[in-house]
Amino acid sequence: MRVKLKGVNRVSKVLSNGQRVVYYYAWKGGPRLPGKPGDQGFQDAYHEATKARRTPAQDTLQAIINAYQDSPKFTDLAARTQADYVRNIRVIEKEYGTLPIIALPDPATRGDMLDWRDRMAKKSRRQADYVFATLAAILAWAKDRGRVTSNPCERPGKLYRANRAESVWSQDAEKALLEVAPDRIRQAYMLAVWTGQRQGDLIRLTWRAYDGHSIRMRQGKTGKRITIPVGAPLKAMLDAMPRRAVTILTTAEGNSWTSDGFRTTWRKSCVAAALIGPGIKGPTFHDIRGTAVTRLALAGCTVPEIATITGHALKDVELILDAHYLKRDSGLAESAMKKLVQHDHRNRFSQPSAQLPDDARD
């Protein structure tokens, strides 16, 4: 009786003499196995290879990667972030899983890793940065615990530079979306722009979090607990919505959203509103978070006030306002100039004439 071995990779090749041969590997990219399925030597080699894969040598980077994935540092991440990290880790394992830990302090290792990132960047700079950042995070965790003495991925700089300044939701873009989008998407937009929260947190937000005056929630990414006073437009919408599920936002059938389902419906609405098209990327759902920060600032809110609502760190609010959004918003410039004119006017005409020079009184 032949035992089916999971993951065996079968490769057929034609030799130079025209003969066709079949080679077997323990898995795609794994070690080659002798003989053919059913042979005792074949099965022994397969089991030895898979055992070594599950229990890597403790002096290799693979052992560090496995330990990191078992640690609270990884398991406490949001489910979406964990899934992204796992995809990145697979890429890292393929390239550096067998790298001896003793090689990490060697300057040549950093150079090799940066070259690897540059090769990935030919396909996608953003993804190359993300994979490299994942490796840097794993090594930082290991260094903090004394498992390694060096992190060759520290402070590499970024290859991808996103400029979302042009992607703040303008009033025209907002109007275009709200005119064509179904109620379930309009509700999501309003909830996002009046709270400044992330998509994942909003589609999981339950009615229990809303007491008629405020929304109390815990952010999935940071774990931070925040209380958001509900503005009149958002309150009117929430109070008029039917409570068809545990969550506030629902599908057309009244079920809670999945992440993929929401993103698909959201994209269709943006296409219908002509906000995005082939090869053109317009404002995204994530940009609503920055838009909320911008609008709060335009309304005269201070950085601490904004951070209290959105849950950003103070420095992050300042970075958003300085680097990505407000530098291109003429409304702030006009507001600032009006304040300067008013201030100058008060100073000029509040001075008693006795304090002015004689020639100024004439």
C-alpha positions in Angstrom: 0.0 0.0 0.0 1.4 3.3 -1.1 1.3 6.1 1.5 0.4 9.5 0.0 3.1 12.0 1.1 1.8 15.6 1.4 3.6 18.4 -0.5 5.8 16.3 -2.7 6.8 18.3 -5.8 7.0 16.3 -9.1 9.2 17.8 -11.9 9.5 16.3 -15.3 12.5 17.1 -17.5 13.9 16.1 -20.9 17.6 15.3 -20.9 20.0 16.2 -23.7 19.6 12.7 -25.2 15.9 13.1 -25.5 15.1 10.9 -22.5 12.3 12.1 -20.2 12.9 11.7 -16.5 10.9 12.6 -13.4 12.5 14.1 -10.2 10.8 14.3 -6.9 11.4 17.0 -4.2 10.1 17.0 -0.6 8.3 20.3 -1.4 8.6 23.0 -4.0 12.1 24.4 -3.5 12.9 21.5 -1.0 15.6 18.8 -1.2 15.5 16.2 -4.0 14.3 12.7 -2.9 15.9 9.5 -4.1 14.0 6.9 -6.1 10.3 7.1 -6.6 7.1 7.2 -4.4 6.6 3.8 -2.8 10.3 3.1 -2.3 11.3 2.8 1.4 14.3 5.1 0.8 12.1 7.7 -0.8 9.7 7.7 2.2 12.6 7.8 4.7 14.2 10.8 2.9 10.9 12.6 2.8 10.2 12.2 6.5 13.8 13.3 7.4 13.5 16.4 5.2 10.1 17.4 6.7 11.3 16.8 10.2 14.3 19.1 9.6 12.0 21.7 8.2 9.7 21.6 11.3 12.7 21.7 13.7 15.3 23.9 12.1 18.8 24.1 13.5 18.8 26.5 16.5 21.7 28.4 15.0 19.8 29.6 11.9 17.5 32.5 11.2 14.6 30.0 10.7 14.7 29.1 14.4 14.4 32.9 15.3 11.5 33.3 12.8 9.6 30.3 14.4 10.2 31.6 17.9 8.9 35.1 17.0 5.7 33.6 15.6 5.1 31.8 18.9 5.7 35.0 20.9 3.0 37.5 22.2 4.7 40.1 20.0 3.3 38.3 17.0 0.1 36.7 18.4 -1.1 40.0 19.8 -1.1 41.6 16.4 -4.4 42.2 14.6 -5.6 39.3 12.5 -5.1 41.3 9.2 -1.5 42.3 10.3 -0.7 38.7 11.2 -1.8 37.5 7.8 0.3 40.1 6.0 3.3 39.2 8.2 2.9 35.5 7.4 3.1 36.3 3.6 6.2 38.3 4.2 7.7 35.7 6.4 7.4 33.1 3.7 9.4 35.3 1.4 12.0 35.8 4.1 12.2 32.0 4.9 12.9 31.2 1.3 15.8 33.6 1.1 17.3 33.5 4.6 15.8 30.6 6.5 19.1 28.7 6.6 21.3 31.8 7.3 23.5 31.1 10.3 22.9 33.5 13.2 26.6 34.0 13.5 26.6 35.7 10.2 24.3 38.6 11.2 27.0 40.9 12.6 29.0 40.7 9.4 28.7 44.0 7.4 28.5 41.9 4.3 25.2 40.4 5.5 23.6 43.9 5.7 24.8 44.6 2.2 23.4 41.3 0.9 20.0 42.0 2.6 19.8 45.5 1.1 20.7 44.0 -2.4 17.9 41.5 -1.9 15.5 44.3 -1.1 16.6 46.2 -4.2 15.8 43.1 -6.3 12.4 42.8 -4.8 11.8 46.5 -5.5 12.1 46.0 -9.2 8.6 44.4 -8.9 7.2 46.6 -6.1 9.0 49.1 -4.0 6.2 49.2 -1.5 6.1 45.5 -1.0 10.0 45.3 -0.8 9.9 47.8 2.0 7.2 45.9 3.8 9.0 42.5 3.6 12.2 44.1 4.8 10.4 45.9 7.6 9.0 42.5 8.7 12.5 41.0 8.8 13.7 44.1 10.7 10.9 43.7 13.3 11.7 40.0 13.8 15.4 40.7 14.3 14.6 43.6 16.7 12.5 41.3 18.8 15.3 38.7 18.8 18.0 41.3 19.7 15.9 42.6 22.6 15.8 39.1 24.0 19.5 38.4 23.5 18.9 35.8 20.8 21.1 37.8 18.4 23.7 40.5 18.9 23.0 42.5 15.7 20.1 43.6 13.6 21.5 44.2 10.0 18.1 45.6 8.9 18.1 48.6 11.3 17.3 52.0 9.7 17.6 51.1 6.1 15.5 54.0 4.8 12.5 53.6 2.5 12.4 52.9 -1.2 8.7 53.7 -1.6 7.5 57.3 -1.1 3.8 57.7 -1.1 2.4 61.1 -1.7 -1.2 61.1 -0.6 -1.5 64.9 -0.5 -3.5 64.8 -3.7 -5.8 62.1 -2.3 -7.5 63.9 0.5 -11.2 63.5 0.0 -12.4 66.8 -1.5 -16.0 68.0 -1.2 -16.5 67.2 -4.9 -15.2 63.6 -4.5 -17.4 63.1 -1.4 -20.4 64.4 -3.2 -19.8 62.1 -6.2 -19.5 59.1 -4.0 -22.5 59.8 -1.9 -24.7 60.4 -4.9 -24.1 57.0 -6.5 -23.2 54.7 -3.6 -25.7 52.4 -1.9 -26.8 53.2 1.7 -24.4 50.7 3.2 -21.4 52.5 1.6 -22.7 56.0 2.4 -23.1 55.0 6.0 -19.5 53.6 6.1 -18.1 56.9 4.6 -20.0 59.1 7.1 -18.9 56.9 10.0 -15.3 57.1 8.8 -15.1 60.8 8.1 -16.8 61.8 11.4 -14.7 59.5 13.6 -11.4 59.2 11.7 -11.1 55.5 12.4 -9.7 52.6 10.3 -11.8 50.4 8.0 -11.3 47.3 10.0 -12.4 48.9 13.3 -15.5 50.4 11.7 -16.8 47.2 10.0 -16.4 45.5 13.4 -18.0 48.4 15.4 -21.1 47.2 17.3 -24.2 49.0 18.3 -23.2 48.5 22.0 -20.3 50.9 21.4 -22.9 53.8 20.6 -24.8 55.2 23.6 -26.6 57.9 21.6 -24.0 60.5 22.4 -20.6 58.9 22.1 -18.8 56.0 20.5 -16.6 54.0 22.8 -14.2 51.6 21.1 -10.8 49.9 21.3 -8.7 50.3 18.2 -7.6 46.9 16.8 -4.1 48.0 15.6 -3.0 49.9 18.7 -5.2 48.5 21.4 -6.0 52.1 22.5 -9.4 52.8 24.0 -11.0 56.0 22.8 -14.3 57.8 23.3 -15.6 59.8 20.3 -18.4 62.4 20.8 -20.8 61.9 18.0 -21.4 65.0 15.8 -25.0 66.0 14.8 -24.8 64.7 11.2 -23.5 61.3 12.3 -26.0 61.1 15.2 -28.9 61.8 12.8 -27.7 59.0 10.5 -27.1 56.5 13.3 -30.4 57.2 15.0 -32.3 56.6 11.7 -30.5 53.4 10.8 -32.2 50.0 11.4 -30.3 47.7 13.8 -30.2 44.6 11.6 -27.1 43.0 13.0 -24.7 43.2 16.0 -22.5 45.5 14.0 -23.5 49.0 12.9 -22.4 48.5 9.3 -23.9 45.6 7.3 -24.3 44.1 3.9 -27.4 44.5 1.8 -28.7 41.3 3.3 -28.2 42.7 6.8 -25.1 40.6 7.7 -21.9 41.9 9.2 -19.2 42.7 6.6 -16.2 40.6 5.9 -13.1 42.6 5.0 -12.9 41.3 1.5 -16.6 41.8 0.9 -16.5 45.4 2.1 -13.5 46.3 0.0 -15.1 44.8 -3.1 -18.3 46.8 -2.7 -16.4 49.9 -1.8 -14.3 49.7 -4.9 -17.4 49.2 -7.1 -18.9 52.3 -5.6 -15.8 54.3 -6.3 -15.8 53.1 -9.9 -19.4 54.1 -10.3 -18.6 57.6 -8.9 -15.7 57.8 -11.5 -13.2 58.3 -8.6 -11.0 55.5 -9.9 -10.4 53.9 -13.2 -7.9 51.7 -15.1 -4.4 52.8 -14.1 -5.8 55.6 -12.0 -5.8 55.5 -8.2 -8.0 58.1 -6.6 -8.7 58.7 -2.9 -8.9 55.5 -0.9 -10.9 54.5 2.2 -7.7 54.9 4.3 -7.5 58.5 3.0 -10.7 59.3 4.9 -8.7 59.0 8.2 -6.3 61.7 7.1 -9.2 63.7 5.7 -10.9 63.7 9.1 -7.7 65.0 10.6 -7.5 67.8 8.0 -11.1 68.8 8.5 -10.8 68.9 12.3 -7.7 71.2 11.8 -9.6 73.4 9.4 -12.4 73.7 12.0 -9.8 75.1 14.4 -9.1 72.0 16.5 -5.7 71.7 18.2 -3.4 68.7 17.7 -4.3 67.2 21.1 -8.0 67.6 20.4 -7.6 65.9 17.0 -5.6 63.0 18.6 -8.3 62.5 21.3 -10.9 61.8 18.6 -8.9 59.8 16.0 -6.6 58.0 18.4 -3.4 59.1 16.7 -0.3 59.8 18.6 0.4 63.6 18.8 3.5 63.3 16.6 1.5 61.3 14.0 -1.2 64.0 13.8 1.6 66.6 13.3 3.2 64.5 10.6 -0.1 64.1 8.8 -0.8 67.8 8.9 2.7 68.9 8.0 3.8 66.3 5.4 0.7 65.0 3.6 -2.3 67.2 3.8 -2.4 70.7 5.0 0.5 72.1 2.9 -1.8 71.8 -0.1 -5.0 73.1 1.5 -5.6 76.7 0.6 -8.3 76.9 3.2 -5.8 76.8 6.0 -3.7 79.5 4.4 -6.8 81.7 4.0 -7.8 81.1 7.6 -4.4 81.9 8.8 -4.3 85.2 6.9 -7.7 86.3 8.2 -6.4 85.7 11.7 -3.3 87.7 11.0 -5.3 90.6 9.6 -7.7 90.6 12.6 -4.8 90.5 15.0 -3.1 93.4 13.2 -6.3 95.4 13.1 -6.8 95.0 16.9 -3.2 96.1 17.6 -3.4 99.2 15.4 -6.7 100.5 16.7 -6.4 99.6 20.4 -3.4 101.8 21.0 -4.3 105.2 22.7 -3.4 108.2 20.6 -1.3 109.6 23.4 1.2 106.8 22.9 1.6 107.5 19.2 4.3 109.8 17.9 3.3 113.4 17.2 3.6 113.0 13.5 1.4 109.9 13.6 -1.4 111.8 15.3 -1.6 114.2 12.4 
